[in-house]
């Protein structure tokens, strides 16, 4: 199975949320069209047929990526960064 680039997924989720807010504040045909496009792209990238499933799967993908990055940084769970005091 192909896994989409987390950066692209994160960008699409951000764009989706921004468009949802814009549409809620003031309905616009142009925003509605772009929201449809972003929704469709998220569905295709995540292999889902509804935007709610796409967002949930995208969130899962990003959570897995963060988890994998944390494990790869240090097997003991330490980030190696100093604590801010």
Number of C-alpha atoms within 10 A of each C-alpha: 4 7 9 13 12 17 10 12 20 15 11 19 19 12 16 21 13 13 19 15 12 15 16 10 9 9 12 12 10 10 15 15 12 15 20 15 13 18 22 17 16 27 20 14 19 21 15 16 13 13 19 13 15 22 20 12 18 22 16 12 19 16 13 13 14 13 11 11 11 15 14 12 12 11 9 9 10 10 12 8 6 6 5 4 3
